[in-house]
Amino acid sequence: MAVRADWPRLWLILNDEPILSATDGMFDGGHVALHTLRFTQPDDSAEVAVLVRNLRVSDLAAALPERAPVYRRS
């Protein structure tokens, strides 16, 4: 899976095939985030885990250096 952003254009790519794209001229930048939601009772003791392997964040070949991605841990 890959997310490609060349603001205001954004693509979601799965197995090297674009499956979703959007364009919105109101945005000239943004962010991509991974989240996990759990829809169970608060007292549920079942563990929830997410493993992300081989994550790579890179800029586009023609992108301006000041528009390169920045990694921020939250």
Secondary structure, DSSP 8 states (H G I E B T S, - for coil): -EEEEETTEEEEEETTEEEEEEE-TT-S-----------S-TT----------S------TTS-GGG-------
